């Protein structure tokens, strides 16, 4: 499903924040030192984060606003040191209880892949989706479950 259709579904059935402005996106990119890929840019221009299925604070799927995106090792351990995980992994979706879906901004492909970052095994991560668009499509069909964990 194209990203525009997914974003429309987020607006119709979930809990999106107000859109980020181009200036907020530019400030974010300057802060983190990497550019949003096309999927993420479309999402943040549509809404600066969103809760899926349940509103905050009950949301198990909370796509973070730009101001809350930080390195996964900082989100999980509170430490920005290489011993605590790769500097290219950023917390993107808060799944509650210090579990995150993270995006790896290191690959030189047009889209960044997403991974499961279970706090008890991090910095080991497991692949979830090759792009934010695919992640969002599968998340919206999941009924609120962590679809990558199976039944």
Backbone torsions as a table, in degrees:
resi	resn	phi	psi	omega
1	UNK	NA	131.7	-179.6
2	UNK	-61.5	151.5	-176.6
3	UNK	-57.2	-36.6	-180.0
4	UNK	-61.6	-39.7	177.6
5	UNK	-66.9	-39.7	178.5
6	UNK	-64.8	-41.3	179.6
7	UNK	-66.1	-37.2	176.2
8	UNK	-62.9	-39.9	177.6
9	UNK	-65.1	-40.2	176.3
10	UNK	-58.0	-44.7	-179.6
11	UNK	-66.5	-38.1	-177.4
12	UNK	-74.3	-39.4	-167.1
13	UNK	-121.2	1.0	-174.3
14	UNK	-131.4	-155.0	-169.9
15	UNK	-129.9	73.5	-178.1
16	UNK	-78.6	150.0	170.5
17	UNK	-81.5	170.9	173.8
18	UNK	-62.1	154.4	-180.0
19	UNK	-62.4	151.3	169.2
20	UNK	-79.5	149.1	176.6
21	UNK	-87.8	159.6	174.2
22	UNK	-55.8	-34.8	178.1
23	UNK	-66.4	-38.9	177.3
24	UNK	-65.4	-40.1	178.1
25	UNK	-64.4	-44.4	178.3
26	UNK	-61.3	-41.5	178.6
27	UNK	-65.4	-40.5	176.9
28	UNK	-60.8	-50.1	-178.4
29	UNK	-61.3	-36.5	177.0
30	UNK	-68.1	-38.2	-179.5
31	UNK	-66.3	-45.1	-174.0
32	UNK	-90.6	-20.9	177.9
33	UNK	83.4	18.4	175.3
34	UNK	-145.0	158.4	-177.8
35	UNK	-97.4	142.4	172.2
36	UNK	-62.9	141.0	172.9
37	UNK	-76.9	176.2	-174.1
38	UNK	-60.1	-40.9	-180.0
39	UNK	-63.7	-48.7	-178.4
40	UNK	-66.4	-39.0	178.0
41	UNK	-61.5	-45.1	178.7
42	UNK	-61.0	-43.5	179.4
43	UNK	-60.0	-51.1	-174.8
44	UNK	-71.4	-26.5	172.1
45	UNK	-72.8	-24.3	177.1
46	UNK	-83.3	-44.3	179.2
47	UNK	-157.9	136.2	-179.8
48	UNK	-87.4	68.8	-176.8
49	UNK	97.5	161.4	-179.5
50	UNK	-163.4	150.1	169.4
51	UNK	-101.5	133.6	179.2
52	UNK	-104.0	138.3	173.7
53	UNK	75.7	-45.7	179.9
54	UNK	-132.1	146.8	175.8
55	UNK	-72.3	162.2	173.4
56	UNK	-65.5	137.5	15.1
57	UNK	-96.2	4.9	-175.1
58	UNK	-87.2	-5.4	-174.9
59	UNK	-68.2	127.4	172.1
60	UNK	-85.3	-24.6	175.8
61	UNK	-110.2	101.3	176.0
62	UNK	-122.3	104.1	177.0
63	UNK	-74.5	119.3	-170.6
64	UNK	-68.1	144.0	170.3
65	UNK	-69.4	159.1	-177.2
66	UNK	-52.5	-39.7	-177.3
67	UNK	-64.1	-19.6	-177.4
68	UNK	-103.2	-5.4	179.5
69	UNK	-74.3	127.3	178.7
70	UNK	-148.1	170.9	178.6
71	UNK	-55.4	141.7	-178.6
72	UNK	-59.6	-39.1	-178.3
73	UNK	-65.0	-28.9	175.4
74	UNK	-75.5	-43.7	179.7
75	UNK	-61.8	-39.9	-174.1
76	UNK	-88.4	-44.4	-174.3
77	UNK	-110.2	-12.8	-176.6
78	UNK	73.1	17.6	-177.2
79	UNK	-130.6	131.2	178.5
80	UNK	-104.9	63.6	-179.1
81	UNK	-130.0	145.4	-175.9
82	UNK	-57.7	-27.7	178.3
83	UNK	-63.6	-16.7	-176.8
84	UNK	-104.7	14.6	175.9
85	UNK	127.6	168.2	-177.1
86	UNK	-66.6	139.2	176.0
87	UNK	-71.1	-10.2	-178.0
88	UNK	-91.2	-2.2	179.0
89	UNK	-96.6	126.9	-179.0
90	UNK	-123.2	135.7	176.5
91	UNK	-67.8	124.8	-177.6
92	UNK	-117.7	-39.0	-177.6
93	UNK	-127.1	122.9	176.5
94	UNK	-86.1	117.5	-179.8
95	UNK	-100.7	14.1	-179.4
96	UNK	79.2	159.8	176.2
97	UNK	54.8	39.7	-179.5
98	UNK	58.6	25.3	171.4
99	UNK	-102.6	138.2	-175.5
100	UNK	-135.5	155.4	160.4
101	UNK	-97.2	128.3	-176.6
102	UNK	-116.1	153.7	176.7
103	UNK	-109.8	137.7	177.1
104	UNK	-101.0	113.7	-175.4
105	UNK	-92.9	5.9	-179.8
106	UNK	-77.6	-40.4	-176.2
107	UNK	-55.5	143.0	-179.4
108	UNK	-93.2	31.1	177.2
109	UNK	-95.9	167.5	-177.9
110	UNK	-68.1	-19.3	-179.7
111	UNK	-127.8	143.5	179.6
112	UNK	-88.6	135.8	176.7
113	UNK	-79.0	157.1	179.1
114	UNK	-116.5	148.4	-174.4
115	UNK	-137.1	154.1	172.7
116	UNK	-82.3	127.2	177.5
117	UNK	-118.3	86.2	178.2
118	UNK	-76.5	124.3	-171.1
119	UNK	-59.6	-28.1	-177.5
120	UNK	-78.9	-18.2	179.7
121	UNK	-117.7	-5.1	178.4
122	UNK	-60.8	136.6	23.5
123	UNK	-89.9	5.7	172.2
124	UNK	-67.9	133.3	178.5
125	UNK	-129.5	153.6	178.6
126	UNK	-117.9	136.8	-178.7
127	UNK	-64.2	141.8	177.2
128	UNK	-117.0	-50.8	-175.3
129	UNK	-153.3	147.5	-179.6
130	UNK	-77.5	-8.6	-179.3
131	UNK	-156.8	161.5	176.4
132	UNK	-65.1	-37.8	178.9
133	UNK	-57.5	-47.7	179.5
134	UNK	-66.9	-40.8	177.0
135	UNK	-57.8	-49.7	-177.3
136	UNK	-62.9	-41.7	178.9
137	UNK	-59.7	-46.3	-178.8
138	UNK	-71.0	-36.8	178.3
139	UNK	-63.0	-43.7	-177.8
140	UNK	-65.7	-25.4	178.1
141	UNK	-88.7	-5.5	-169.9
142	UNK	-80.6	-14.0	-175.6
143	UNK	69.7	17.2	178.8
144	UNK	98.5	-2.2	178.8
145	UNK	-85.6	156.1	172.3
146	UNK	-76.0	90.5	-169.1
147	UNK	-56.4	-29.0	-176.7
148	UNK	-75.8	-10.5	-179.7
149	UNK	-92.4	-0.1	179.5
150	UNK	77.7	-158.8	-179.0
151	UNK	-77.1	NA	NA
